[in-house]
């Protein structure tokens, strides 16, 4: 049993936590299968902590100047490794939890009970700060519950505090379906929170030498109606997205947060962990762009300012690959994430550097550096990769590379964005044009349900055909082709001149031809481009511009 958390214990904690995540990897992946079989939270957490363990393999005896204690050095290595290996939202949030934990106790002479409680509170603050719109019933809720229990223990006994934190985290996890409607509909607990419970149980085992007696979480279970409703995106009342990097003192940043919160929503301000003046990434949706930028000027030195106008509808040209790859201007490049051989070939034809699906921060950073360009745009093409791309952009900035992330959520949006690149424009203007083109492209995904669930379109059963538009289930059918044509009709009913179809790896022969023929008959003035995408899970991806 340990009275303090030393460097050796940190190393054992990381190894034990990784082993637990590997044992439960498939279980955690299954928890976020709703209702499409692309759940990968367990995989992302394993890969993130694997990178942390690799970083811990460095020599812990040599202390750099910014880590005055051996345990502080070990924790910072762990957090830095997790940051560079973070995959998906869960991995990024976990990396921020570890960073906050490390920052709180790096300089402490010893880590006992009260220091552990302070570390968990600091970790909670860092986790919430990393998310644009914090949602309860997630990993955030679980880490906050652990911190609260540790503080209420009010003890220097490291063992008692660790046990209290892990025990309350398990209870908080079991309550997540009552807080998040999507979990309630699927009858599961939060996948990221389950992973954090395993890590906290691993910490208890390292400190006490005993496995916790309580289970980390209950298995998936049916639940009653959700207790709350959660708005998952920013309000349509705000017309502009403003982003910039800011060099400023923490106190000034706190005042900036308060001012920006009064101007709009979808606010997130994430720092690089430097105790004094550091670099911060600022993001907010507003109507008064000038006021948002002026607030940054008052707080410190804003740079890499980008403004995106949501309402603009830029009509890009055909999204398919030209006969010859376009010439990319010297000093500029595009890095695109692609899951599927056909999609990767399309992006390569557009002159982009392609990274396989579900990359880590380090893999994206390597791809950015490999371009040799001074200005790089990154297209993540999947919601869970956006946080990874933002972290890679921040790391690249430290190396002198200017990177902007266009928040594409589907490959068809990335094709639309790449189609409007113009080497004659300033880089900032080109990024804005690409973001506007991506935003003007509505996207749909057609797939088969993997489990029984209640969706916004009604209940579905395993094997049902689902059509998701902009990430929400809009149609539930029994026939693949009929559902594909129905969702295209529904999207074109709202307007559109160009339809892009990408067939998946498991798509039946002739699917895109049949959909294209239907569009030609029903919508004679609409242009259709169809390509083999090779993406998993989704027999058809649709883009309408």
C-alpha positions in Angstrom: 0.0 0.0 0.0 1.2 3.5 -0.8 1.0 6.7 1.2 2.0 8.9 -1.7 1.8 8.6 -5.5 5.4 8.4 -6.8 6.9 8.1 -10.3 7.0 4.3 -10.1 3.3 4.3 -9.1 2.4 6.5 -12.0 4.1 4.1 -14.4 2.2 1.1 -12.8 -1.1 3.1 -13.0 -0.6 3.8 -16.7 0.2 0.1 -17.4 -2.7 -1.2 -15.2 -5.1 1.2 -16.8 -4.1 0.3 -20.3 -4.4 -3.4 -19.4 -7.9 -2.9 -18.1 -9.0 -0.9 -21.1 -7.7 -3.6 -23.4 -9.7 -6.2 -21.5 -12.8 -4.2 -21.8 -12.1 -2.6 -25.2 -14.9 -4.5 -27.1 -17.4 -3.9 -24.3 -16.7 -0.1 -24.4 -16.9 -0.1 -28.2 -20.3 -1.7 -28.0 -21.6 0.9 -25.5 -21.6 3.6 -28.1 -23.1 1.6 -30.9 -26.2 3.7 -31.4 -27.6 2.5 -33.6 -24.8 2.2 -36.2 -22.0 -0.3 -35.7 -19.2 2.2 -35.8 -18.6 2.5 -32.0 -14.9 2.9 -31.3 -14.6 4.6 -27.9 -12.8 1.6 -26.4 -10.4 1.5 -29.3 -9.7 5.2 -29.1 -9.1 5.1 -25.3 -6.7 2.1 -25.7 -4.7 3.8 -28.5 -4.6 7.1 -26.5 -3.3 5.4 -23.3 -0.9 3.2 -25.4 0.8 6.5 -26.6 0.9 7.6 -22.9 2.7 4.4 -21.9 5.2 4.8 -24.7 6.0 8.3 -23.5 6.5 6.9 -20.0 9.2 4.5 -21.4 11.5 7.6 -21.5 14.1 8.0 -18.8 12.3 9.1 -15.7 15.5 9.8 -13.8 16.5 12.8 -15.9 14.2 15.7 -14.8 13.7 18.7 -17.2 13.6 22.1 -15.8 9.8 22.4 -15.9 9.2 19.2 -13.9 10.7 19.7 -10.4 9.6 16.3 -9.0 10.0 12.7 -10.4 6.2 12.1 -10.1 5.5 15.4 -11.8 7.8 14.4 -14.7 6.1 11.1 -15.0 2.6 12.6 -15.0 3.6 15.2 -17.6 5.2 12.5 -19.9 2.0 10.5 -19.5 -0.2 13.5 -20.4 2.0 14.6 -23.3 2.0 11.1 -24.7 -1.8 10.9 -24.4 -2.2 14.3 -26.2 -0.1 13.2 -29.2 -1.8 9.8 -29.4 -5.4 11.0 -28.7 -8.0 9.6 -31.0 -11.6 10.7 -31.0 -13.4 13.0 -28.6 -13.0 10.6 -25.7 -9.2 10.4 -26.3 -8.8 14.1 -26.5 -10.8 14.6 -23.3 -8.8 11.9 -21.5 -5.6 13.7 -22.5 -6.9 16.9 -21.0 -7.9 15.1 -17.8 -4.3 13.8 -17.5 -2.8 17.2 -18.3 -5.0 18.8 -15.6 -4.0 16.1 -13.2 -0.3 16.6 -13.9 -0.4 20.4 -13.7 -2.0 20.3 -10.3 0.6 18.1 -8.5 3.7 18.3 -10.6 5.4 20.6 -8.1 3.9 19.1 -5.0 6.5 17.5 -2.7 4.2 14.5 -2.2 0.8 13.4 -3.6 -1.4 12.4 -0.7 -5.1 12.4 -0.3 -5.8 16.1 -0.5 -3.3 16.5 -3.4 -5.2 13.7 -5.2 -8.5 15.5 -4.7 -7.0 18.8 -6.0 -5.6 16.9 -9.1 -9.0 15.4 -9.9 -10.6 18.8 -9.5 -8.0 20.4 -11.9 -8.5 17.5 -14.3 -12.3 18.2 -14.3 -11.7 21.8 -15.0 -9.4 21.0 -17.9 -11.8 18.4 -19.3 -14.8 20.8 -19.3 -12.6 23.5 -20.9 -11.8 21.2 -23.8 -15.4 20.8 -24.9 -17.2 23.5 -26.9 -20.6 22.7 -25.3 -20.2 20.5 -22.3 -22.9 17.8 -22.1 -23.8 16.0 -18.9 -24.2 12.3 -18.9 -20.8 11.8 -20.4 -17.2 11.4 -19.4 -17.3 14.9 -18.1 -20.0 14.0 -15.6 -18.0 11.0 -14.3 -14.8 12.9 -13.7 -16.6 15.7 -12.0 -18.3 13.2 -9.7 -14.9 11.6 -8.9 -13.5 15.0 -8.0 -16.4 15.9 -5.8 -16.2 12.6 -3.8 -12.4 13.1 -3.4 -12.9 16.6 -2.0 -15.7 15.4 0.4 -13.4 12.8 1.8 -11.3 15.7 3.2 -8.4 13.5 4.1 -4.7 13.1 3.6 -5.2 9.4 3.4 -4.4 8.6 -0.3 -6.1 5.2 -0.1 -9.4 6.6 1.3 -9.5 9.4 -1.2 -8.8 7.2 -4.2 -11.4 4.7 -3.1 -14.0 7.4 -2.6 -13.3 8.9 -6.1 -13.5 5.6 -7.9 -16.7 4.5 -6.0 -18.6 7.7 -6.8 -17.4 7.6 -10.5 -19.1 4.2 -10.8 -22.4 5.6 -9.4 -22.2 8.6 -11.7 -21.7 6.3 -14.7 -24.8 4.4 -13.8 -26.8 7.6 -13.8 -25.6 8.8 -17.2 -28.7 7.4 -19.1 -30.9 9.6 -17.0 -29.0 12.6 -18.2 -28.4 12.0 -21.9 -31.3 11.0 -24.1 -29.2 9.1 -26.6 -28.0 6.8 -23.9 -31.6 6.3 -22.6 -32.8 5.4 -26.1 -30.1 2.9 -26.6 -30.3 1.5 -23.0 -26.6 1.9 -22.3 -24.2 3.9 -20.0 -21.7 6.3 -21.4 -18.7 4.6 -23.1 -16.1 7.3 -22.2 -17.2 7.3 -18.6 -16.9 3.6 -18.4 -13.3 3.9 -19.6 -12.5 6.5 -17.0 -14.0 4.3 -14.2 -11.6 1.5 -15.3 -8.7 4.0 -15.0 -9.7 5.1 -11.6 -10.1 1.5 -10.4 -6.6 0.8 -11.8 -5.3 3.8 -9.7 -7.0 2.3 -6.6 -5.4 -1.1 -7.2 -1.9 0.5 -7.5 -2.3 2.5 -4.3 -4.0 -0.2 -2.1 -2.8 -3.4 -3.7 -6.4 -4.5 -3.9 -8.9 -4.6 -6.6 -11.9 -2.4 -5.8 -14.8 -4.4 -4.4 -17.4 -2.4 -6.3 -17.9 -2.9 -10.0 -16.7 0.0 -12.2 -20.1 0.3 -13.7 -23.3 -1.6 -14.3 -23.7 -3.4 -17.6 -26.0 -1.9 -20.2 -29.5 -1.9 -19.0 -32.9 -0.6 -20.0 -33.8 2.8 -18.5 -36.8 5.0 -18.1 -37.4 8.2 -20.0 -34.5 10.7 -19.9 -34.6 13.2 -17.1 -33.3 16.1 -19.3 -33.1 17.1 -22.9 -29.8 18.3 -24.2 -29.2 20.7 -27.1 -26.3 19.1 -29.0 -25.3 22.0 -31.3 -25.0 25.8 -31.2 -28.1 28.0 -31.7 -29.0 29.1 -35.2 -29.4 32.6 -33.8 -25.7 33.2 -34.3 -24.4 33.7 -37.9 -20.6 33.6 -37.6 -17.9 31.3 -36.2 -14.9 33.1 -34.9 -11.6 31.3 -34.1 -8.2 32.6 -33.2 -5.1 31.7 -31.2 -4.4 34.0 -28.3 -1.2 34.7 -26.4 -2.4 35.9 -23.0 -2.2 35.5 -19.2 -4.7 33.1 -17.6 -6.5 35.9 -15.7 -7.1 37.8 -18.9 -8.4 34.7 -20.5 -10.9 34.2 -17.8 -12.3 37.7 -18.3 -12.3 37.0 -22.1 -14.4 33.8 -21.5 -17.0 35.8 -19.5 -17.2 38.5 -22.2 -17.5 36.0 -25.1 -20.1 34.1 -23.2 -22.3 37.2 -23.3 -21.8 37.6 -27.1 -22.7 34.1 -28.3 -22.5 30.4 -27.7 -20.5 27.3 -28.6 -17.7 28.8 -26.6 -14.5 26.9 -26.0 -11.1 28.2 -24.8 -8.4 25.6 -24.5 -4.8 26.3 -23.3 -1.5 24.6 -23.8 -1.0 24.1 -20.0 1.7 26.8 -19.5 1.2 28.2 -16.0 2.0 31.9 -16.9 1.4 33.5 -20.3 0.6 30.8 -22.8 -1.2 30.1 -26.1 -5.0 29.6 -26.1 -7.3 28.4 -28.8 -10.5 30.5 -28.8 -13.7 29.5 -30.6 -17.2 31.1 -30.4 -20.4 31.6 -32.5 -21.5 35.2 -32.5 -23.3 37.9 -34.6 -20.9 40.7 -33.7 -17.6 39.5 -35.2 -15.8 42.8 -34.4 -16.6 42.6 -30.7 -15.4 39.0 -30.5 -12.0 39.9 -32.0 -11.7 43.2 -30.1 -12.2 41.2 -26.8 -9.2 39.1 -27.8 -7.1 42.2 -28.5 -7.9 43.4 -25.0 -7.0 40.1 -23.5 -3.7 39.6 -25.3 -2.3 39.0 -28.8 -4.8 37.2 -31.1 -3.4 35.7 -34.3 -4.5 33.1 -36.9 -7.9 34.8 -36.9 -10.6 33.0 -39.0 -14.2 33.9 -39.5 -16.8 31.6 -41.1 -20.3 32.9 -42.1 -22.8 30.0 -41.7 -25.5 31.5 -43.9 -23.5 31.8 -47.1 -24.4 29.2 -49.7 -21.5 28.9 -52.0 -22.3 26.7 -55.1 -19.2 24.8 -55.8 -18.4 23.0 -59.0 -18.4 19.3 -59.5 -17.0 17.5 -56.5 -15.5 14.6 -58.4 -11.8 14.3 -59.3 -10.6 16.1 -62.5 -8.8 14.4 -65.3 -5.5 15.6 -63.9 -4.6 16.5 -60.3 -4.7 20.3 -59.8 -1.5 22.1 -59.1 -1.2 23.0 -55.4 0.4 26.4 -54.8 3.9 26.3 -53.4 3.9 26.5 -49.6 0.2 25.3 -49.3 -1.2 21.8 -48.7 -4.3 20.0 -47.7 -4.4 17.0 -45.3 -7.6 14.9 -45.5 -8.8 12.0 -43.3 -10.2 9.1 -45.4 -11.8 5.8 -44.5 -12.0 3.8 -47.7 -9.7 3.2 -50.6 -12.0 4.9 -53.2 -12.4 8.0 -51.1 -8.6 8.2 -50.5 -8.1 8.0 -54.3 -10.6 10.9 -54.8 -8.8 13.1 -52.3 -5.4 12.2 -53.8 -6.7 13.2 -57.2 -7.6 16.6 -55.7 -3.9 17.0 -54.6 -4.5 16.3 -50.9 -2.3 14.3 -48.5 -4.5 11.4 -47.3 -4.4 10.0 -43.7 -6.2 6.7 -42.9 -9.4 6.9 -40.8 -9.4 7.4 -37.0 -5.9 9.0 -36.8 -4.1 10.0 -33.7 -2.9 13.6 -33.1 0.7 12.4 -33.7 -0.3 10.8 -37.1 -2.0 13.9 -38.3 0.9 16.1 -37.1 3.3 13.8 -39.0 1.2 14.2 -42.2 1.1 18.0 -41.8 4.9 18.1 -41.4 5.4 15.7 -44.3 3.7 18.1 -46.7 6.6 20.6 -46.2 4.1 23.4 -46.6 4.0 26.5 -44.5 0.1 26.7 -44.7 -2.0 23.6 -44.3 -5.7 23.0 -44.2 -7.0 19.9 -42.4 -10.3 18.2 -43.3 -11.2 15.7 -40.6 -14.4 14.3 -42.2 -15.8 12.8 -39.0 -17.1 14.5 -35.8 -14.9 12.5 -33.5 -11.7 13.4 -35.4 -12.3 17.2 -35.2 -10.8 17.5 -31.7 -7.8 15.4 -32.8 -7.3 17.7 -35.8 -7.5 20.8 -33.6 -4.8 19.4 -31.3 -2.6 18.6 -34.3 -3.1 22.1 -35.6 -2.0 23.5 -32.2 1.1 21.3 -32.1 2.0 22.3 -35.7 1.7 26.0 -34.8 4.5 25.5 -32.3 6.6 24.2 -35.1 5.9 27.3 -37.2 3.3 25.7 -39.5 0.0 27.6 -40.0 -2.8 25.1 -39.9 -6.5 25.7 -40.2 -9.1 23.0 -39.6 -12.3 23.1 -41.7 -14.8 21.1 -39.6 -16.0 18.7 -42.3 -18.2 15.9 -40.9 -18.4 13.7 -44.1 -16.2 13.0 -47.1 -18.7 14.6 -49.4 -18.2 17.9 -47.6 -14.5 17.6 -48.0 -14.9 17.1 -51.7 -17.0 20.2 -51.9 -14.4 22.1 -49.9 -11.4 21.0 -52.1 -13.3 21.9 -55.2 -13.3 25.6 -54.4 -9.6 25.9 -53.5 -8.1 28.9 -55.3 -4.3 29.5 -55.2 -4.9 33.1 -56.1 -6.6 33.9 -52.8 -5.0 34.7 -49.5 -4.7 31.5 -47.4 -7.2 32.8 -44.8 -9.7 33.7 -47.5 -9.3 30.3 -49.1 -10.0 28.6 -45.8 -13.1 30.6 -45.3 -14.3 29.7 -48.8 -13.6 26.0 -48.2 -15.6 26.2 -44.9 -18.5 27.9 -46.6 -18.5 25.3 -49.4 -18.4 22.4 -46.9 -21.2 24.0 -44.9 -23.3 24.4 -48.0 -23.1 20.6 -48.7 -25.8 18.7 -46.8 -24.8 15.1 -46.3 -26.5 11.8 -45.6 -25.4 8.3 -44.6 -27.3 5.1 -45.3 -26.5 2.0 -43.2 -28.0 -1.0 -41.4 -29.0 -0.8 -37.7 -27.0 -3.0 -35.4 -29.4 -3.0 -32.4 -32.9 -2.2 -31.4 -33.2 1.5 -30.5 -35.5 4.4 -30.3 -34.4 7.1 -32.8 -35.9 10.5 -33.6 -37.5 8.9 -36.6 -39.1 6.1 -34.5 -38.0 2.7 -33.2 -35.6 0.6 -35.3 -34.6 -3.1 -35.1 -31.4 -4.9 -36.0 -31.1 -5.0 -39.8 -33.3 -2.1 -40.5 -32.0 0.4 -43.1 -31.4 3.8 -41.6 -30.9 7.1 -43.5 -29.1 9.7 -41.4 -29.1 13.3 -42.6 -26.5 15.6 -41.0 -26.0 13.0 -38.3 -29.7 12.4 -37.3 -31.8 9.4 -38.3 -34.5 10.7 -40.7 -35.8 7.5 -42.4 -36.1 3.9 -41.3 -36.8 1.3 -44.1 -36.5 -2.3 -44.9 -35.2 -2.0 -48.5 -31.7 -0.5 -49.1 -32.4 1.0 -52.6 -35.9 2.4 -51.6 -34.4 4.1 -48.5 -31.5 5.5 -50.6 -33.8 7.0 -53.2 -36.2 8.3 -50.5 -33.5 10.2 -48.6 -32.1 11.7 -51.8 -35.6 12.9 -52.7 -36.1 14.3 -49.2 -32.8 16.2 -49.4 -33.4 17.6 -52.9 -36.9 18.7 -51.8 -35.0 21.4 -49.9 -33.1 22.5 -53.0 -29.9 21.4 -54.7 -28.1 21.3 -58.1 -25.4 18.6 -57.5 -25.7 15.2 -55.9 -22.5 13.2 -55.1 -22.8 9.5 -54.3 -20.1 7.3 -52.7 -20.7 3.6 -52.6 -19.4 1.7 -49.6 -17.3 -1.5 -49.3 -20.4 -3.6 -48.7 -22.7 -1.9 -51.2 -24.5 -4.3 -53.6 -23.5 -4.1 -57.2 -25.4 -1.4 -59.1 -26.6 0.6 -56.1 -25.2 4.0 -57.2 -26.3 3.4 -60.8 -29.9 2.7 -59.6 -29.9 5.8 -57.4 -28.4 7.9 -60.2 -31.1 6.7 -62.7 -33.8 7.6 -60.2 -32.4 11.1 -59.7 -32.2 11.6 -63.5 -35.8 10.6 -63.9 -37.2 12.5 -60.9 -34.9 15.5 -60.9 -33.9 16.1 -64.5 -32.1 19.4 -63.8 -29.8 18.0 -61.1 -26.3 16.8 -61.9 -25.2 13.5 -60.4 -21.6 12.2 -59.7 -21.1 8.7 -58.5 -17.8 7.1 -57.3 -16.7 3.9 -55.5 -15.9 5.1 -52.0 -15.0 1.8 -50.2 -16.0 3.2 -46.8 -17.0 0.8 -44.0 -20.4 0.6 -42.4 -22.2 2.9 -44.9 -23.3 1.3 -48.2 -24.0 4.9 -49.5 -22.9 8.4 -48.6 -24.8 11.3 -50.2 -23.9 14.9 -50.7 -26.3 17.6 -52.0 -25.1 21.0 -53.0 
